[in-house]
Amino acid sequence: ALDKWGTGADILIIHLFGYLDKYWNLILVCWVDKRDFLDGGKALTLVLKTDASFAPGGASKGTSGWIIFLTGPRTCAIIGWGANRQKVESLHTAESEFHAIVTGTRALTRVGNLADALMGHAREADATGTVEDGPEMRQKLQVDASATERALKLGFSEKFSHSRRTHKISLAWAHGYWAPPREVELVSGKDFVPDMLTKSLPTEPHQKYVGDMCLRPGPGLGGGA
């Protein structure tokens, strides 16, 4: 869909690959099959995995972590990831996890717009700024916190009644974004890859998660010449 590629797509791809200048010692090893891109990429899914650490007591604040994968029958590629210290202390684990979901979803909107441009699904805004509904690449959110997953699907929870004021994040916005046909899936917290972005881990599980993120040592670090 290069005929539909615009300056907005240029900005998105520069943002996406900006990390390459910072992490020269690791390389991405991904599996991509062009057959999965046929028919407008209907076989592909952008999967967002989010996690958070909860730091109560005022000593420190929680940490958000998120990873975006492009997956398909023959495709598995990491598209982006990030971690950041939350600016406001959460009152409970569910709120900290919700903060991570919103942070990851904001990143996913950039990646999703770029993917739609590549697949020829780019949608232009009209004179009023309204963007028409149209096809998009499938999107899925995976979380390991049941209370947060339940609140996100319902669009309401007393646990998050103050989050818009304190964290500047909106449950209503997240609920609207992750409404069908986008998917929300509750998964087991065991071997959940985003843990490596939010928690201090022993060397062995940390290295396992590095591999799960499609990262391998670069030249001079065990990766060969």
Number of C-alpha atoms within 10 A of each C-alpha: 12 9 8 13 14 11 7 11 20 12 12 16 14 10 12 17 11 10 12 12 7 8 10 11 14 17 15 16 14 14 14 16 12 9 13 17 16 12 9 17 20 15 17 20 20 22 21 25 26 33 30 31 21 22 18 14 10 10 7 14 18 24 23 29 27 27 23 25 21 21 18 20 12 13 19 19 18 20 19 19 21 16 20 15 16 21 12 16 21 24 16 14 18 20 22 25 27 29 29 27 27 19 20 25 22 12 19 23 12 16 21 19 19 22 21 21 22 19 21 18 18 21 16 11 10 9 7 6 8 9 11 10 8 9 14 20 19 18 21 17 22 20 24 19 19 14 16 23 22 14 19 23 18 13 17 14 13 8 14 22 12 13 19 12 10 13 17 10 17 19 22 16 12 18 16 14 15 19 14 11 10 14 15 20 13 15 15 12 13 8 12 17 22 24 23 21 23 21 16 10 13 9 8 9 14 17 15 13 19 16 15 14 24 17 17 18 16 16 13 9 11 9 12 8 7
